[in-house]
């Protein structure tokens, strides 16, 4: 049973790393597409909410990444699964906020746009 917990912890940790801002090099391939996939349906309903939804989607992927890394690491090194603390969650949120500036700049400089802006206008 110990190897199953360690394997599951490794998988969680890897997925978390891929989503976290620690793997900044893959933001373009993982976090930004996931954030856009979150923001585009919102922009179809209310185009003015694109930036907020894009930022929120990016935050969620980063925070989820930290949470998964933390839980995965705990599964690997401990005999039991200790709880994820409120302090650890707030730390993860704080680090994710630091990366928010990038998302805002991408939208402000029109590197990424709402989905309707990519579609041909009639």
QUIJO-V902076 format. One record per residue. N is the residue number from 1. RES is the residue in one small letter. D_LAST is the distance of its C-alpha to the last C-alpha in Angstrom with 2 decimals. Layout:
# QUIJO-V902076
<<N,RES,D_LAST> <N,RES,D_LAST>>
This chain:
# QUIJO-V902076
<<1,x,60.44> <2,x,60.46> <3,x,58.53> <4,x,55.80> <5,x,55.32> <6,x,55.28> <7,x,52.80> <8,x,50.48> <9,x,50.91> <10,x,50.01> <11,x,46.82> <12,x,45.86> <13,x,46.77> <14,x,44.75> <15,x,41.58> <16,x,42.23> <17,x,42.74> <18,x,39.46> <19,x,37.66> <20,x,39.82> <21,x,39.37> <22,x,42.57> <23,x,40.56> <24,x,38.33> <25,x,37.72> <26,x,35.70> <27,x,33.42> <28,x,30.63> <29,x,31.18> <30,x,32.18> <31,x,31.74> <32,x,28.43> <33,x,26.69> <34,x,28.42> <35,x,27.41> <36,x,23.73> <37,x,24.07> <38,x,25.47> <39,x,22.94> <40,x,19.63> <41,x,20.31> <42,x,21.47> <43,x,18.32> <44,x,16.27> <45,x,18.66> <46,x,19.20> <47,x,17.31> <48,x,20.21> <49,x,22.64> <50,x,21.35> <51,x,24.11> <52,x,26.80> <53,x,25.93> <54,x,25.81> <55,x,29.18> <56,x,30.62> <57,x,29.68> <58,x,31.28> <59,x,34.34> <60,x,34.73> <61,x,34.76> <62,x,37.33> <63,x,39.53> <64,x,39.45> <65,x,40.47> <66,x,43.45> <67,x,44.48> <68,x,44.43> <69,x,46.36> <70,x,48.89> <71,x,49.41> <72,x,49.60> <73,x,52.15> <74,x,54.19> <75,x,54.31> <76,x,55.54> <77,x,58.27> <78,x,59.56> <79,x,61.46> <80,x,59.50> <81,x,56.01> <82,x,56.41> <83,x,53.87> <84,x,50.94> <85,x,52.02> <86,x,50.17> <87,x,51.18> <88,x,49.64> <89,x,46.37> <90,x,46.31> <91,x,47.14> <92,x,44.26> <93,x,41.86> <94,x,43.22> <95,x,42.70> <96,x,39.12> <97,x,38.44> <98,x,39.57> <99,x,36.66> <100,x,34.08> <101,x,33.92> <102,x,32.37> <103,x,29.44> <104,x,28.90> <105,x,29.07> <106,x,26.54> <107,x,23.98> <108,x,25.08> <109,x,24.88> <110,x,21.39> <111,x,22.98> <112,x,21.36> <113,x,18.30> <114,x,16.81> <115,x,15.04> <116,x,11.57> <117,x,12.01> <118,x,12.53> <119,x,9.44> <120,x,6.55> <121,x,3.81> <122,x,0.00>>
